[in-house]
Amino acid sequence: MDYDLTEQAYKELKKFPVDIQRRLILKIKHYLSSDDPLHFADHIEGRLGKTYRFRVGTIRILFDWHSDRILVTKIAKRSEVYKE
């Protein structure tokens, strides 16, 4: 399984220090390499489609689930990620 980042998610990722960026990318790859990546994810209630989140410390990674890949749509601290 593979992943892509939206332009917005890429910009949000770049706001974090380099060591945190590496940690987040490694965690995404680790989750996706497992037999059941959704085991590590929670479904986001109230969102349309197949939207989930990974939790990495205080940072949340929101993504849309597709059959063979995920599309990361947002990366932010917990206090900021659900604001719209």
N, C-alpha and C positions, 0 to 999 in steps of 0.2 A: 504494500500500500504506500501511496505517495501523498504529498501535500503541496498546496500552493498558498500564497499569501495575497490578499487583495492589496492594492496600493496603500489604502488606509492602514491596514494591519502592518505593512512593512514600515510605514512612517512611525507608527506607534512603537514598534520593536526597536527602531533606531534611537528612540529617546532614552532607552535604558543603557546603563553602562555595558561595555563589551562583555564582561564576565557574566552578567545576567543574560545578555543576548545569547551567549553560547549555551548557558544552562537551559534556557527555554527551548532552543532548537534541539538540543540533545534530548530533552524530555519528550518533545513531540515525536522525534524519531524512535525513542524507546517505546512509547505508547503504541505507535503504529507498527512496530516490529512484533508486537505480541499477537497471539492468535485471535484475541477479542479486544480490540482497542477501546470499544465502548464500555468495557468493564471499568476503565479508569475515568470515564466521562459521566457527566450528569446532563440529562435533558433539560433544556431551558423552557420552562413553562410560559405560556402566553406568546411564544414566538411561532411564526408560520414555518412550516417545513420541518426539516430534520436538523434543528440547531441544538448544539451541545456545547459543553465547556470542559476544559481540563483545568485543574487547579495545580499551580506550582507555587507553593508558599502563599504569599499574599497576592499573587498575580493570577489573573484568569485569562484563558485563551478560549475565545468563542470561535466556533467553526460550524460549517454546514457539512453534513455527511452526504457523500455521493457513493456510488457502488464500489468504486476502486480508488477513491482519493478523498481527501478532505480539503475544504477551502477555508483557511483561517481568515475570519472577518474582523476580529478585534482582539487586541492585546492591551490590557491595562490592569492597574491595581484594583483590588476588590472594591474599594470605595468609589471608583470612577467608572468601572466597566458597564454597569447596568443603567447609567444615566443616558437618556436619549433626548 
